[in-house]
Amino acid sequence: MDTTDILNAITAIVEEVLGVDPAEVSAATSFTDDLDIDSLAMMEIAVAVEDRFEVRIPDDRVRELRTIGDAVTYVADRRS
């Protein structure tokens, strides 16, 4: 699975959790500035990412994920 596949899967998760149009999501999309999500929604996204990719994202690391691209990189690094 390459980074494009990971990006598409995370975009689908964001769409499912937040109801955001996938066309509005890119690697540069900020969770807080662009998607305006709170910590509860961010944890919901993190859990869905963990389940989808079978990776563990510690709570302190979730707070460091600022953009969709950060999440893609985190997943890609742990799956390689």
C-alpha positions as CSV (number, residue, x, y, z in Angstrom):
1,M,0.0,0.0,0.0
2,D,1.5,3.3,-1.1
3,T,1.0,6.8,0.3
4,T,-1.8,7.6,-2.2
5,D,-3.7,4.5,-1.0
6,I,-3.2,5.6,2.6
7,L,-4.3,9.2,1.8
8,N,-7.4,7.9,0.0
9,A,-8.3,5.6,3.0
10,I,-7.8,8.4,5.5
11,T,-9.8,10.8,3.4
12,A,-12.7,8.2,3.4
13,I,-12.4,8.0,7.2
14,V,-12.6,11.8,7.5
15,E,-15.6,11.8,5.2
16,E,-17.3,9.1,7.3
17,V,-16.6,10.7,10.7
18,L,-17.1,14.4,9.7
19,G,-19.3,14.2,6.6
20,V,-16.7,16.3,4.7
21,D,-16.6,16.1,0.9
22,P,-13.5,14.1,-0.1
23,A,-12.7,16.7,-2.8
24,E,-12.0,19.2,-0.1
25,V,-9.4,17.0,1.6
26,S,-5.7,16.8,0.6
27,A,-2.5,16.0,2.4
28,A,-2.2,19.7,3.3
29,T,-5.6,19.8,5.0
30,S,-5.3,20.8,8.6
31,F,-7.4,18.9,11.1
32,T,-8.1,22.0,13.2
33,D,-7.7,24.9,10.8
34,D,-9.4,23.5,7.8
35,L,-11.7,20.8,9.2
36,D,-12.4,22.6,12.5
37,I,-12.5,19.3,14.5
38,D,-12.4,19.0,18.2
39,S,-10.4,16.5,20.3
40,L,-13.2,14.0,20.4
41,A,-13.6,13.9,16.6
42,M,-9.8,13.6,16.3
43,M,-9.8,10.6,18.6
44,E,-12.6,9.0,16.6
45,I,-10.5,9.5,13.4
46,A,-7.4,8.1,15.1
47,V,-9.2,5.0,16.3
48,A,-10.6,4.4,12.8
49,V,-7.1,4.8,11.3
50,E,-5.8,2.4,13.9
51,D,-8.4,-0.2,13.0
52,R,-8.1,0.3,9.2
53,F,-4.3,0.1,9.2
54,E,-3.6,-2.1,12.2
55,V,-1.3,0.5,13.8
56,R,-1.2,2.0,17.2
57,I,-1.3,5.8,17.6
58,P,-0.6,6.8,21.2
59,D,-2.7,9.6,22.6
60,D,0.2,12.0,22.8
61,R,1.1,11.3,19.2
62,V,-2.5,12.0,18.0
63,R,-2.1,15.6,19.3
64,E,1.0,16.0,17.1
65,L,-0.9,15.0,13.9
66,R,-1.7,18.5,12.5
67,T,-2.6,17.6,8.9
68,I,-3.9,14.7,6.8
69,G,-0.4,14.4,5.5
70,D,1.0,13.9,9.0
71,A,-1.4,11.0,9.5
72,V,-0.4,9.5,6.1
73,T,3.3,9.7,7.0
74,Y,2.7,8.2,10.4
75,V,0.8,5.3,9.0
76,A,3.3,4.8,6.1
77,D,6.3,4.8,8.5
78,R,4.7,2.1,10.7
79,R,3.6,-0.1,7.8
80,S,7.0,-0.2,6.0
